[in-house]
Amino acid sequence: MSERLIPSTKEPAAPESGSTTHFGFENVAKEEKVERVAEVFHSVAARYDIMNDLMSFGIHRIWKALTIEMSGVREGHRILDVAGGTGDLTRKFSKLVGNTGQVILADINSSMLEVGRERLIDQGFVSNVQYVQANAESLPFEENSFDCVTIAFGLRNVTDKDQALRAMTRVLKPGGRLLVLEFSKPTNSVFEKVYDRYSFSILPKLGKLITKDSESYQYLSESIRMHPDQSTLQGMMEQAGLKRCRFNNMTGGVVALHSGIKP
């Protein structure tokens, strides 16, 4: 394993216990993580899209376009965009499913959901998009309801990832596809060191400049390192009941797109 360029004042958290979980490199009570993640996204919601463009140099648009391409979504489908935030995927899915289909943008954070709703309505996405405030671990939908479920850059913020994967699998129709787009583990050790230095030295400063909040982007960098690697997440999806699970690395493994089919 290559060396991590993690500040000496921050050490990775101990393994999770039954009542605790990770918030970045901290071990916190599970209910505390829910509250602190909510604070992060309430803080950055208004400038979330600007920061995405800046911190990824616009490449997040390519990652999301590839996710849409792999979804297999077509006219008439019913789609659930979990942790959909400001609606990047929802916007594209709305065009694909047409007037006979439906897209539900779900997010646990009211600030993110409101920003997404306002932007999509302003852009004319009205007839086939609905908005639901929902926790990925306990989705308020009937089983076998959706042709495709996506979660983009949201799973690492979920307290119980296994439960969320089971919940998303439950609401998929048989033959439906789950797509998980998430930051992951770089595959090249030299690139990994550069990426770590950028994440811990530059990204929080950029967050302070744009959103007046460096701590939220320090959490972002830490949460990425605590997220399961590609193979581990694939195994978690299989344990949730999905078949034909696989992943595609993007940008040298900085991001990975995982997919699985409900049998």
Secondary structure as GFF3:
##gff-version 3
##sequence-region A 1 263
A	DSSP	beta_strand	20	23	.	.	.	ID=ss1
A	DSSP	beta_strand	26	29	.	.	.	ID=ss2
A	DSSP	alpha_helix	30	44	.	.	.	ID=ss3
A	DSSP	three_ten_helix	45	47	.	.	.	ID=ss4
A	DSSP	alpha_helix	48	56	.	.	.	ID=ss5
A	DSSP	alpha_helix	60	71	.	.	.	ID=ss6
A	DSSP	beta_strand	78	82	.	.	.	ID=ss7
A	DSSP	alpha_helix	88	97	.	.	.	ID=ss8
A	DSSP	beta_strand	102	107	.	.	.	ID=ss9
A	DSSP	alpha_helix	110	122	.	.	.	ID=ss10
A	DSSP	beta_strand	129	133	.	.	.	ID=ss11
A	DSSP	beta_strand	146	152	.	.	.	ID=ss12
A	DSSP	three_ten_helix	155	157	.	.	.	ID=ss13
A	DSSP	alpha_helix	161	171	.	.	.	ID=ss14
A	DSSP	beta_strand	172	183	.	.	.	ID=ss15
A	DSSP	alpha_helix	189	197	.	.	.	ID=ss16
A	DSSP	pi_helix	198	202	.	.	.	ID=ss17
A	DSSP	alpha_helix	203	211	.	.	.	ID=ss18
A	DSSP	alpha_helix	215	226	.	.	.	ID=ss19
A	DSSP	alpha_helix	230	239	.	.	.	ID=ss20
A	DSSP	beta_strand	243	250	.	.	.	ID=ss21
A	DSSP	three_ten_helix	251	253	.	.	.	ID=ss22
A	DSSP	beta_strand	255	261	.	.	.	ID=ss23
###
